Amino acid sequence: MRIAIKCFATLARFAPPAGFVELPEGARVLDLLAALGIPENEVKLIFRNNRHTAVETVLADGDEVRLFPAVGGG
């Protein structure tokens, strides 16, 4: 299945060039992170189809996933 992916801020370096990832049916957000080489502890917010979600969420063909790191400032 094909998943659209957008990685923001410090996670942008993990984004696939085409903006899509192919995953097997039944893959979870956690599997997506592994496929992209993103350590789970670097991801603070996950949105699937514009809704906040968790790493255990099962993905479906055509989903769009947006990943955000923790943001610090001062």
C-alpha positions as CSV (number, residue, x, y, z in Angstrom):
1,M,0.0,0.0,0.0
2,R,1.1,3.5,-0.7
3,I,1.4,6.0,2.2
4,A,2.0,9.8,1.7
5,I,4.5,11.1,4.3
6,K,5.5,14.5,5.4
7,C,8.2,15.0,7.9
8,F,8.7,18.4,9.6
9,A,11.6,20.3,11.2
10,T,14.4,18.0,12.3
11,L,12.6,14.9,10.9
12,A,12.7,16.4,7.4
13,R,16.0,14.6,6.7
14,F,14.1,11.2,6.9
15,A,11.5,12.2,4.3
16,P,11.5,10.1,1.2
17,P,12.3,12.1,-2.0
18,A,9.0,11.3,-3.7
19,G,6.9,11.9,-0.6
20,F,5.5,8.3,-0.6
21,V,6.4,5.0,1.0
22,E,5.3,1.5,0.0
23,L,4.3,-0.7,3.0
24,P,2.7,-4.1,3.3
25,E,-1.0,-4.4,4.2
26,G,-1.5,-4.2,7.9
27,A,1.5,-2.0,8.6
28,R,1.3,0.4,11.5
29,V,2.8,3.8,12.0
30,L,5.6,2.1,13.9
31,D,6.4,0.1,10.8
32,L,6.5,3.3,8.8
33,L,9.0,4.9,11.2
34,A,11.2,1.8,10.9
35,A,11.0,1.9,7.1
36,L,12.1,5.5,7.1
37,G,14.8,4.9,9.8
38,I,13.2,7.3,12.2
39,P,13.8,6.5,15.9
40,E,10.5,6.4,17.7
41,N,11.7,8.7,20.5
42,E,12.4,11.5,18.0
43,V,8.7,11.8,17.0
44,K,6.4,13.8,19.3
45,L,3.2,14.2,17.2
46,I,1.7,12.0,14.6
47,F,-1.2,12.9,12.4
48,R,-2.9,10.4,10.1
49,N,-5.4,12.0,7.6
50,N,-5.4,15.2,9.7
51,R,-6.2,13.4,13.0
52,H,-3.8,12.9,15.9
53,T,-2.9,9.2,16.1
54,A,-0.5,6.8,17.9
55,V,2.4,4.5,16.7
56,E,0.1,1.5,17.1
57,T,-2.4,2.7,14.5
58,V,-2.8,0.5,11.5
59,L,-2.4,2.3,8.2
60,A,-4.5,2.0,5.0
61,D,-3.7,2.6,1.4
62,G,-3.8,6.3,0.5
63,D,-3.3,7.5,4.1
64,E,-1.3,10.7,4.6
65,V,0.9,10.7,7.7
66,R,2.6,13.8,9.1
67,L,5.4,13.5,11.6
68,F,6.6,16.3,14.0
69,P,9.5,16.2,16.5
70,A,9.4,17.8,19.9
71,V,10.1,21.5,19.5
72,G,12.2,23.4,22.0
73,G,13.0,27.0,22.2
74,G,14.0,29.7,24.5
